[in-house]
């Protein structure tokens, strides 16, 4: 598939940076037609933020190697981070000396 993909730097889009993280994707059909779409503010950009549900879904998709109970625990802890006085419990799964989760 990579042989069928061309990436080209567009000076006009580059000039929009840092105000926009623009990209254009053009699909060309076997019949000779084409479809294009430009996105100036991709999902996750401050001007196009992800919802809480989208953030959780993305995290869980990237944490597929973790046991489900551990990834769920991390989600719950991260969503309560503003109420935490001590982040060591949240960070403990990533440290060599682990703190017991409640």
Protein Blocks (a to p, Z undefined) as FASTA:
>chain_A
ZZmpccdddfklmmmpckbccdddddddfkopacddddfbdghiaklccdfklmmmmmmm
mmmmpcfklmmmmmmmmmmmmmpcblklmmmmmpmbdcddZZ
